């Protein structure tokens, strides 16, 4: 079946790539009779230009948001589900307006309000929940951030970033069992995630030293084994972030001489996740 899909799509994909991206004006011209799709397509173009042309991208997002709002107002008398397409586009635009404001100023009130608006438009938007969590975390509101990340995972179990972010927050809060659970859930779906492995190793280290005293020997050894394997993976795939203190933790988990103890490390270290969904 996969071969049939490739055979059907290959000619069209070749034409798409050969034609190159459409300009904003060309999108407006081609989809003049589909204003909602036109607004979404141009919003996606704005996201693509966000890094190199930030102000131009933000102006375009503001413009298409007004157009999408007009489309929503035309259908406002209908049911919630009848306005789902408009809500989806407005949620997408608002979450990206929030990201743009955040990248310009991490303390911007408009970033948080745009993220809240994105969630309000479409509560099942996992990307909007994740962005809201990022803003909460940046403001050091850790429990609301953890709640937002948990919602993002529940809405989209294949969304990797909120798993790692949730594990990191639980580590910072000293909730090592919850951090272990979040990291392991991440690795169950995304086994090649260095930050997830690092969080798993950190959680194992602090669980062994502070939380597992009453556990059976076999359970403790399983946590030690998994933590060691996770840190070895993190070391091999995140060498630019690996430090001497991480090496000491790995030595402790592996039983090698020179390993750290939790009392020597007052708080866990985390590898922050980077990036946004487009």
C-alpha positions, 0 to 999 in steps of 0.5 A: 500500500505504501508503494501505491501511495508513493506512486500516486503522490510522486508526480504531484510532489515533483511539480510542487518542489519544482514550482517553489513556494508561492508568494503571499500575493499569489496565495491571495490571488489563487484563493480569493474565493476561499478567504479562510484557507487563504488566511491560514496559508498566509499565516503559515507563510508568516511563520516561515519568515518569522526568524529573518523578517520578524516584524513583517511576519507579525504584521502579516499575522495581524492582517490575516487574523482580522480576515479570519475573525470576519469569517468567524463573525459570519458564522457566529450564529451557528453551533460551536462545531459549525465554526470549528474551521474558523476556530482552528485557524484563529487558534493557529494564528493566535498561538503564533502571534504569542510565539512572535511576541515571546521571541521579541520579549519574554515578559510580553503580556501579549504573548501570554494573552495570545496563548490564552486566546489560542486555547480559548478558540480551540481547547483541544489544540495541543500546540496551543497548550504547549505554548501556554506551558512554555510561557508559564514556565518562563514566568516560573509558574511551574504548576500551571506549566506542568498542567498545560504540558499534561494537557498537551500530552493528553491531546496529542500523545505523539507530541514530544516536547511537552513530555520532556518539559513536564519531566524537567518541571517535575525534576525542578519541583523535586517530584522525582517519581513524576519526573521518572514517569514523564521521561519514561512515557516520552521514551516509550514513544520517542526512544531517541530523545537525548533530553528525555534520556537525560531527564530519565537519568536525573530522575533515577539518580535522585530516586535512588538517593532520596526516594527509594530507600524502602523499595526492594533491591530488584526495583532499585537495581532496575531504576539504576540500570535504566538510569545508567542506560539513559545517561549513556545515551544522552552522553553519546547524543548530546555531547555539547551539553554534557558536563563533568557533573553529569559524568559524576552522576553517570559514574554513580549509576554505573557503580564506577569510582568517583560517582556523585551522591545526591547530597553533593548535588542539591538540585537536578539539572535539566536539558531545556527543550528548544523550538516550536511547532510551526 
